[in-house]
Structures are given as C-alpha cells and as structure tokens.
Amino acid sequence: DDFEALLFLGVRTSENREDGAGDEILGTEFEQGAALAKLSYDIDASSSVTFAYQRNQIPERDVNYNVFDPSVDSAFGRVDRDISDATAYLEYGYNPAGNPLLDLTARLQFKREEVALDPVVNPFGTDLLEADHLTETTSLVIENTAVFGANELLTGIEIGRRERSALTDAGINDTSAPGGTDDYIALFLQNEIAVSDRFTLTPSLRYEMQELTSDNNPDLPDGTEFEDSSWTGGISANYEITETFAVFGTIAHNENLPILDNLTNDNIAFTEQADTIEIGASYDGFDVFTRDDTLAAKLTIYQTDISDGRTYSAGMGRFESEIALEGIELEASYVHPQFYLDLSAAANRGKVSELSDGTEVDDFFEQSTA
C-alpha cells in the first residue's frame, strides 16, 4: 500500500521530417531508445519520497552536421553523432492533513546531456565536427502550495549550476561552442484566484539571476564572468460559460537570458524577449456517448512577438531579431472505461521584420511549421 514502481523500456523510430512547404528534410530520421524507472514510497500519511531515472539515446550515422539547414551542411561536412541524455532526481513531499497552508515538495535533480561527434566528411578541417558536447545540470527546487480563502498560492525557489564543454581532440573547447559554468537562482510565484464560482484569475511572476563563467576557452581567459537577470510573468483568465464550456485568455512576457554559447561574442549583451497573447475555448463533458466516459477538447489561438532575437542566423553574422509568430493548437482526449484516445494538432507561421544590424525586412520565418 505504501510503495509504487513504474518501469518503462521502449524504442521509437521516425522518418525524415517535412518543412512547411512539404519538402523532405534529409538526415532527420532517427531511432530512439528510452528507459525509465520511477519508485515512490509513502513514509507516513503526510510525507513521501520519490526517486526517478530516465535515459534517452539516439545514434546517427553519416548525417549532416546541422539538422536545421541541411542544404548548407551538405557542403560543410557530415558526421557520426551519438546523442544521449539522462536525468535522475530525488523528491521529498510533505502535505500534512488539516493544514491547507502546507503542501511542500523539494526536488534535487541531475541531468547529463551529451553529443559525441566523429567527422565522416570534413572538407574544411574544422574542429567543430569533432567536438564532443557535454552539459551537466544540477538543481534544487523547493516549492509550496498554500490554500487560503479564494487563493491557491504557489511559491518557490530554484538554485542550479549548468556546466558545459565542447572538447576537441586538442583538449580545449571549440571556439564556436565555448564552455564554462552557468550559476543561477530564481524566485517564482503563481496565485490561482477564484474570483467567483465560474471566473478564475491566475497571475504569475518569476525573477532569475545568472552568472556565466568562462572555462577552457582559447579566446577568453578562465574566470571571465558575465552577470544578468530577468523578470518574466503573465496573467491568465478562465471563465466557465456552462459546466462543460469555458473560454480563457493569457497575456505573458518572457525573457531568455544569454547562454554560454554567447560568452565569446557580442550576443552576450542581448536578452531575447517575447510577448504573447492567447485566447481559446475548452470543452469538458461527462457521459457523452456512453456511461462513465469523458470527452475533453481545447482550441487555442496565439500571437507572439519576439524582440532582440539572437537564436536564428540570417547570415553574414546577423540574426533575425524581430519576429512575429501566430499559431493555432488543438488538443482533445476521449476516455472510455475500456480505452482512451488522444489527439493533438498545431500549426504556426511567422514573419521577420528586422535583423540584428537594424536592417528592415519582410521575410517569411523559415523555422515555422506552415
């Protein structure tokens, strides 16, 4: 009665993807092996402990170096690539009966992500095709949910360190993929407010501080530091028109702090930002077709405006900095006492209006799905 175990072993295969125009993207097929073990034990009526470990592995042979633009990489070079990631965490939960102000969880997590490269065709002799990328992240997240009055308040803190390297055969990080550490601490809160029986407001806020430190880079002294911080947040509203139909909307602002890849270039001074507006409707029905079945569906329409973007290259050292995205998403599920079905579909499109050097453009955003 106090112990649970979940074990999983699987293999997933996928053929080459297609871009928004329906053209096949060569070299994107893969076969992925996955394993999961999750063990939970109830210490007593108020506390529990959970341990979990999962691992994914994708071997690729004789593929283009960069899967985002195979037309370029057919000339740039080809590699054998082994991708693996593993995550383990230990979580403690404390939720004493009769105390609505205390529902505490503390999770200590370790994640290891590795991309091992071996060049097959390297026409330019670049070290980038032989660099083995390794990222290890250790984090501690403590959060508590308190219920009082019409409020369900989630508060928490996250502390972590990310260590990154991209070692070549020379034993140093490749200049295109600098290494070092990313130390961060974040405070966050979210309050679900039942304004009435039908209307719910959920504001949220997160503040994060970051310190990047260079290590083993040929063009940057060890110990060089860069500090930054960001605020993110939003507010969501949900109104139940009937017991089965509801409408909702969200306004959110997000900031993506600079990453270790930017330690050795000018992009370290820019924080990507995005503002999103979404509206939608949902349906939750019971005993729809037969007794004890449920049908749930949600349709969402959104628009996101990205500024100071430094993720997508526009060539000649420039980036697509101002991007407008719009999209639609559909999620549905049907649960019957004997079976269940899930359905999801999404499409988005985007326009690039400005490059990082200030050039105004009106280009289709090629990374969108349609």
Salt bridges, closest charged atoms under 4 A:
GLU60 OE1 - ARG81 NE 2.68
ASP62 OD1 - ARG78 NE 2.87
ASP82 OD1 - ARG61 NH2 3.11
ASP85 OD1 - LYS111 NZ 3.82
GLU91 OE1 - ARG107 NE 2.94
GLU114 OE1 - ARG112 NH2 3.49
GLU136 OE2 - ARG112 NH1 2.54
GLU158 OE1 - ARG206 NH2 3.32
ASP182 OD2 - ARG162 NH1 2.87
ASP183 OD1 - ARG161 NE 2.59
GLU208 OE1 - ARG206 NH2 3.20
GLU255 OE2 - HIS253 NE2 3.02
ASP261 OD1 - ARG164 NH1 2.79
ASP275 OD1 - HIS253 ND1 2.73
GLU331 OE2 - LYS298 NZ 3.82
ASP357 OD2 - ARG318 NH1 3.65
